[in-house]
């Protein structure tokens, strides 16, 4: 994921990733680690507290509307969410369902 994305889009991406960490109603340690690495990779260290806040309390549903994802970044968002879902090496049925819906809405 390129840090060259506009800051607003990088934060939007992190919001989606964190919302998917909550798909099974429990944020796993591996998912937290994945998010931490993404913060560094996307050069969002100055927003770390905000992003980690989304791991403590999920973002409101109206703030993670797939139709808000810019068309040119949809594949990037899908890839990041897929990697987050697989981070704990266990895909909960609720995560799988949420991911499938997300994929349908973005394609």
Secondary structure as UniProt FT lines:
FT   TURN            3..4
FT   HELIX           7..21
FT   TURN            22..24
FT   HELIX           29..41
FT   TURN            42..43
FT   HELIX           45..47
FT   HELIX           48..56
FT   HELIX           61..63
FT   HELIX           66..68
FT   HELIX           71..73
FT   HELIX           74..86
FT   TURN            87..88
FT   HELIX           93..106
//
